[in-house]
């Protein structure tokens, strides 16, 4: 599979990396907002 569709796997990996990075940034931003709101 990986050898037949390298571009597909690359796109999937990039999408997962982007989603993970976005989620991490969103979580940090949300945590920061909550800390500011409650402290």
C-alpha distance matrix in Angstrom:
0.0 3.8 5.4 5.2 6.1 8.2 11.0 9.6 8.8 12.2 13.9 13.0 14.2 17.2 18.0 18.0 20.1 22.4 22.9 23.7 26.1 27.7 28.2 29.7 32.0 33.0 33.8 35.9 37.7 38.4 39.6 41.8 43.2 44.0 45.7 47.8 48.7 49.8 51.3
3.8 0.0 3.8 5.5 5.4 5.5 8.8 8.3 6.6 9.3 11.8 11.3 11.7 14.6 16.1 16.1 17.6 20.1 21.1 21.6 23.7 25.6 26.3 27.5 29.8 31.1 31.9 33.7 35.6 36.6 37.7 39.7 41.3 42.3 43.8 45.8 46.9 48.0 49.4
5.4 3.8 0.0 3.8 5.6 5.8 9.4 10.1 9.3 11.2 13.9 14.2 14.6 17.1 18.9 19.3 20.5 22.9 24.2 24.8 26.6 28.6 29.6 30.7 32.7 34.2 35.2 36.8 38.6 39.8 41.0 42.8 44.5 45.6 47.0 48.9 50.2 51.4 52.6
5.2 5.5 3.8 0.0 3.8 6.2 8.8 9.1 9.6 11.9 13.7 14.2 15.5 17.7 19.0 19.9 21.6 23.5 24.6 25.8 27.6 29.2 30.3 31.8 33.7 34.8 36.1 37.9 39.5 40.5 42.0 43.8 45.2 46.4 48.1 49.8 50.9 52.3 53.7
6.1 5.4 5.6 3.8 0.0 3.8 5.5 5.3 6.4 8.7 10.1 10.8 12.4 14.3 15.5 16.7 18.4 20.0 21.2 22.6 24.3 25.7 26.9 28.6 30.3 31.4 32.8 34.7 36.0 37.1 38.8 40.6 41.8 43.1 44.8 46.5 47.5 49.0 50.4
8.2 5.5 5.8 6.2 3.8 0.0 3.8 5.5 5.2 6.0 8.6 9.8 10.4 12.1 14.1 15.2 16.2 18.1 19.8 20.8 22.2 24.0 25.4 26.7 28.3 29.8 31.2 32.8 34.2 35.6 37.1 38.6 40.1 41.6 43.0 44.7 46.0 47.4 48.6
11.0 8.8 9.4 8.8 5.5 3.8 0.0 3.8 5.5 4.9 6.1 8.5 9.8 10.4 12.1 14.1 15.1 16.2 18.1 19.7 20.8 22.1 23.9 25.4 26.6 28.0 29.8 31.4 32.4 33.9 35.7 37.1 38.3 40.0 41.6 43.0 44.2 45.9 47.2
9.6 8.3 10.1 9.1 5.3 5.5 3.8 0.0 3.8 5.4 5.1 6.2 8.6 9.9 10.5 12.3 14.1 15.2 16.4 18.2 19.8 20.9 22.3 24.1 25.6 26.5 28.2 30.2 31.2 32.3 34.2 35.9 36.9 38.3 40.2 41.7 42.7 44.3 45.8
8.8 6.6 9.3 9.6 6.4 5.2 5.5 3.8 0.0 3.8 5.4 5.0 6.1 8.5 9.7 10.4 12.1 14.0 15.1 16.2 18.1 19.7 20.7 22.2 24.1 25.3 26.5 28.4 29.9 31.0 32.5 34.3 35.6 36.9 38.5 40.2 41.4 42.8 44.1
12.2 9.3 11.2 11.9 8.7 6.0 4.9 5.4 3.8 0.0 3.8 5.4 5.1 6.1 8.5 9.9 10.4 12.1 14.1 15.2 16.3 18.0 19.7 20.9 22.3 23.9 25.4 26.9 28.2 29.7 31.3 32.7 34.2 35.7 37.2 38.7 40.1 41.6 42.8
13.9 11.8 13.9 13.7 10.1 8.6 6.1 5.1 5.4 3.8 0.0 3.8 5.5 5.1 6.0 8.6 9.8 10.4 12.1 14.1 15.2 16.2 18.0 19.7 20.9 22.0 23.9 25.6 26.5 27.9 29.8 31.2 32.3 34.0 35.7 37.1 38.2 40.0 41.3
13.0 11.3 14.2 14.2 10.8 9.8 8.5 6.2 5.0 5.4 3.8 0.0 3.8 5.4 5.0 6.1 8.5 9.8 10.4 12.1 14.1 15.2 16.2 18.1 19.8 20.7 22.1 24.2 25.4 26.4 28.1 29.9 31.1 32.3 34.2 35.8 36.8 38.3 39.8
14.2 11.7 14.6 15.5 12.4 10.4 9.8 8.6 6.1 5.1 5.5 3.8 0.0 3.8 5.4 5.1 6.0 8.5 9.8 10.4 12.1 14.0 15.1 16.3 18.2 19.6 20.8 22.4 24.1 25.3 26.7 28.4 29.9 31.2 32.7 34.4 35.7 37.1 38.3
17.2 14.6 17.1 17.7 14.3 12.1 10.4 9.9 8.5 6.1 5.1 5.4 3.8 0.0 3.8 5.5 5.1 6.0 8.5 9.8 10.4 12.0 14.0 15.2 16.3 17.9 19.7 21.0 22.2 23.8 25.4 26.7 28.2 29.8 31.3 32.7 34.1 35.8 36.9
18.0 16.1 18.9 19.0 15.5 14.1 12.1 10.5 9.7 8.5 6.0 5.0 5.4 3.8 0.0 3.8 5.5 5.1 6.1 8.5 9.9 10.4 12.0 14.1 15.3 16.1 17.9 19.9 20.8 21.9 23.9 25.5 26.5 28.0 29.9 31.2 32.2 34.0 35.4
18.0 16.1 19.3 19.9 16.7 15.2 14.1 12.3 10.4 9.9 8.6 6.1 5.1 5.5 3.8 0.0 3.8 5.4 5.1 6.0 8.5 9.8 10.3 12.1 14.1 15.0 16.1 18.2 19.7 20.6 22.1 24.0 25.3 26.5 28.2 30.0 31.0 32.4 33.8
20.1 17.6 20.5 21.6 18.4 16.2 15.1 14.1 12.1 10.4 9.8 8.5 6.0 5.1 5.5 3.8 0.0 3.8 5.5 5.1 6.1 8.5 9.8 10.5 12.2 14.0 15.2 16.5 18.2 19.7 20.9 22.4 24.1 25.5 26.8 28.5 29.9 31.4 32.4
22.4 20.1 22.9 23.5 20.0 18.1 16.2 15.2 14.0 12.1 10.4 9.8 8.5 6.0 5.1 5.4 3.8 0.0 3.8 5.5 5.1 6.0 8.4 9.8 10.5 12.0 14.0 15.3 16.3 17.9 19.7 20.9 22.2 24.0 25.5 26.8 28.1 29.9 31.1
22.9 21.1 24.2 24.6 21.2 19.8 18.1 16.4 15.1 14.1 12.1 10.4 9.8 8.5 6.1 5.1 5.5 3.8 0.0 3.8 5.5 5.1 6.0 8.5 9.9 10.3 11.9 14.1 15.1 16.0 17.9 19.7 20.6 22.0 23.9 25.4 26.3 28.0 29.5
23.7 21.6 24.8 25.8 22.6 20.8 19.7 18.2 16.2 15.2 14.1 12.1 10.4 9.8 8.5 6.0 5.1 5.5 3.8 0.0 3.8 5.5 5.1 6.1 8.6 9.8 10.4 12.3 14.1 15.1 16.3 18.2 19.8 20.8 22.3 24.2 25.4 26.7 27.9
26.1 23.7 26.6 27.6 24.3 22.2 20.8 19.8 18.1 16.3 15.2 14.1 12.1 10.4 9.9 8.5 6.1 5.1 5.5 3.8 0.0 3.8 5.4 5.1 6.2 8.5 9.8 10.6 12.2 14.1 15.3 16.5 18.2 19.9 21.0 22.5 24.1 25.7 26.6
27.7 25.6 28.6 29.2 25.7 24.0 22.1 20.9 19.7 18.0 16.2 15.2 14.0 12.0 10.4 9.8 8.5 6.0 5.1 5.5 3.8 0.0 3.8 5.4 5.1 6.0 8.4 9.9 10.4 11.9 14.0 15.2 16.2 18.0 19.7 20.9 22.1 24.0 25.2
28.2 26.3 29.6 30.3 26.9 25.4 23.9 22.3 20.7 19.7 18.0 16.2 15.1 14.0 12.0 10.3 9.8 8.4 6.0 5.1 5.4 3.8 0.0 3.8 5.5 5.0 6.0 8.5 9.8 10.3 12.0 14.0 15.1 16.2 18.0 19.7 20.6 22.1 23.6
29.7 27.5 30.7 31.8 28.6 26.7 25.4 24.1 22.2 20.9 19.7 18.1 16.3 15.2 14.1 12.1 10.5 9.8 8.5 6.1 5.1 5.4 3.8 0.0 3.8 5.5 5.1 6.2 8.6 9.9 10.5 12.2 14.2 15.3 16.4 18.3 19.8 21.0 22.0
32.0 29.8 32.7 33.7 30.3 28.3 26.6 25.6 24.1 22.3 20.9 19.8 18.2 16.3 15.3 14.1 12.2 10.5 9.9 8.6 6.2 5.1 5.5 3.8 0.0 3.8 5.4 5.1 6.1 8.5 9.8 10.5 12.2 14.2 15.2 16.4 18.2 19.9 20.7
33.0 31.1 34.2 34.8 31.4 29.8 28.0 26.5 25.3 23.9 22.0 20.7 19.6 17.9 16.1 15.0 14.0 12.0 10.3 9.8 8.5 6.0 5.0 5.5 3.8 0.0 3.8 5.5 5.0 6.0 8.4 9.7 10.4 12.1 14.1 15.2 16.2 18.1 19.5
33.8 31.9 35.2 36.1 32.8 31.2 29.8 28.2 26.5 25.4 23.9 22.1 20.8 19.7 17.9 16.1 15.2 14.0 11.9 10.4 9.8 8.4 6.0 5.1 5.4 3.8 0.0 3.8 5.4 5.1 6.0 8.4 9.8 10.4 12.1 14.1 15.1 16.3 17.7
35.9 33.7 36.8 37.9 34.7 32.8 31.4 30.2 28.4 26.9 25.6 24.2 22.4 21.0 19.9 18.2 16.5 15.3 14.1 12.3 10.6 9.9 8.5 6.2 5.1 5.5 3.8 0.0 3.8 5.5 5.1 6.0 8.5 9.8 10.4 12.2 14.1 15.3 15.9
37.7 35.6 38.6 39.5 36.0 34.2 32.4 31.2 29.9 28.2 26.5 25.4 24.1 22.2 20.8 19.7 18.2 16.3 15.1 14.1 12.2 10.4 9.8 8.6 6.1 5.0 5.4 3.8 0.0 3.8 5.5 5.1 6.1 8.6 9.9 10.5 12.2 14.3 15.1
38.4 36.6 39.8 40.5 37.1 35.6 33.9 32.3 31.0 29.7 27.9 26.4 25.3 23.8 21.9 20.6 19.7 17.9 16.0 15.1 14.1 11.9 10.3 9.9 8.5 6.0 5.1 5.5 3.8 0.0 3.8 5.4 5.0 6.2 8.6 9.9 10.4 12.2 13.9
39.6 37.7 41.0 42.0 38.8 37.1 35.7 34.2 32.5 31.3 29.8 28.1 26.7 25.4 23.9 22.1 20.9 19.7 17.9 16.3 15.3 14.0 12.0 10.5 9.8 8.4 6.0 5.1 5.5 3.8 0.0 3.8 5.4 5.1 6.1 8.6 9.8 10.5 11.7
41.8 39.7 42.8 43.8 40.6 38.6 37.1 35.9 34.3 32.7 31.2 29.9 28.4 26.7 25.5 24.0 22.4 20.9 19.7 18.2 16.5 15.2 14.0 12.2 10.5 9.7 8.4 6.0 5.1 5.4 3.8 0.0 3.8 5.4 5.1 6.2 8.5 10.0 10.3
43.2 41.3 44.5 45.2 41.8 40.1 38.3 36.9 35.6 34.2 32.3 31.1 29.9 28.2 26.5 25.3 24.1 22.2 20.6 19.8 18.2 16.2 15.1 14.2 12.2 10.4 9.8 8.5 6.1 5.0 5.4 3.8 0.0 3.8 5.5 5.1 6.1 8.6 9.9
44.0 42.3 45.6 46.4 43.1 41.6 40.0 38.3 36.9 35.7 34.0 32.3 31.2 29.8 28.0 26.5 25.5 24.0 22.0 20.8 19.9 18.0 16.2 15.3 14.2 12.1 10.4 9.8 8.6 6.2 5.1 5.4 3.8 0.0 3.8 5.4 4.9 6.0 8.2
45.7 43.8 47.0 48.1 44.8 43.0 41.6 40.2 38.5 37.2 35.7 34.2 32.7 31.3 29.9 28.2 26.8 25.5 23.9 22.3 21.0 19.7 18.0 16.4 15.2 14.1 12.1 10.4 9.9 8.6 6.1 5.1 5.5 3.8 0.0 3.8 5.4 5.3 5.6
47.8 45.8 48.9 49.8 46.5 44.7 43.0 41.7 40.2 38.7 37.1 35.8 34.4 32.7 31.2 30.0 28.5 26.8 25.4 24.2 22.5 20.9 19.7 18.3 16.4 15.2 14.1 12.2 10.5 9.9 8.6 6.2 5.1 5.4 3.8 0.0 3.8 5.7 5.3
48.7 46.9 50.2 50.9 47.5 46.0 44.2 42.7 41.4 40.1 38.2 36.8 35.7 34.1 32.2 31.0 29.9 28.1 26.3 25.4 24.1 22.1 20.6 19.8 18.2 16.2 15.1 14.1 12.2 10.4 9.8 8.5 6.1 4.9 5.4 3.8 0.0 3.8 5.8
49.8 48.0 51.4 52.3 49.0 47.4 45.9 44.3 42.8 41.6 40.0 38.3 37.1 35.8 34.0 32.4 31.4 29.9 28.0 26.7 25.7 24.0 22.1 21.0 19.9 18.1 16.3 15.3 14.3 12.2 10.5 10.0 8.6 6.0 5.3 5.7 3.8 0.0 3.8
51.3 49.4 52.6 53.7 50.4 48.6 47.2 45.8 44.1 42.8 41.3 39.8 38.3 36.9 35.4 33.8 32.4 31.1 29.5 27.9 26.6 25.2 23.6 22.0 20.7 19.5 17.7 15.9 15.1 13.9 11.7 10.3 9.9 8.2 5.6 5.3 5.8 3.8 0.0
